[in-house]
Amino acid sequence: MHTMIVYVHVKQEYLEAFIQACKLNHEASVLESGNRRFDVLQSDEDSARLVLYEAYATATDAAAHKNTAHYRLWRDTVAEMMVEPRQGTPYQGLFPNT
C-alpha cells in the first residue's frame, strides 16, 4: 500500500474555506478505485494545522489521484490559503496490507 502524509499550516482567515475544500476533495477521492483511505485531521492544539492521510493500493493509484479533476480543483483552490507550502511524506503501508 502506498501512503502519503501531508502536513498543512493554514492561514487562520481561510480555515473554514480550506476545510470545505478538503471535504469536497475527500468525498471524491474515496470514490477512486485504488483509494483505501483519505483522512483529513485537525490538530487539537492548533486548529490551523491539519494532516491529510492518503492511502492507495499502489503508487500508480496514488499518482492517478493527482490527475483527477477534484484534486486539481483542490490544489488550485487552497494554494494561497496556506502559511507555507504543504509538506508531503510518502510511506509504504505495511499493515493492513490490503
Rosetta blueprint (number, residue, H / E / L):
1 M L
2 H E
3 T E
4 M E
5 I E
6 V E
7 Y E
8 V E
9 H E
10 V E
11 K L
12 Q H
13 E H
14 Y H
15 L H
16 E H
17 A H
18 F H
19 I H
20 Q H
21 A H
22 C H
23 K H
24 L H
25 N H
26 H H
27 E H
28 A H
29 S H
30 V L
31 L L
32 E L
33 S L
34 G L
35 N E
36 R E
37 R E
38 F E
39 D E
40 V E
41 L E
42 Q E
43 S L
44 D L
45 E L
46 D L
47 S L
48 A L
49 R E
50 L E
51 V E
52 L E
53 Y E
54 E E
55 A E
56 Y E
57 A L
58 T L
59 A H
60 T H
61 D H
62 A H
63 A H
64 A H
65 H H
66 K L
67 N L
68 T L
69 A H
70 H H
71 Y H
72 R H
73 L H
74 W H
75 R H
76 D H
77 T H
78 V H
79 A L
80 E L
81 M L
82 M E
83 V L
84 E L
85 P L
86 R L
87 Q E
88 G E
89 T E
90 P E
91 Y E
92 Q E
93 G L
94 L L
95 F L
96 P L
97 N L
98 T L
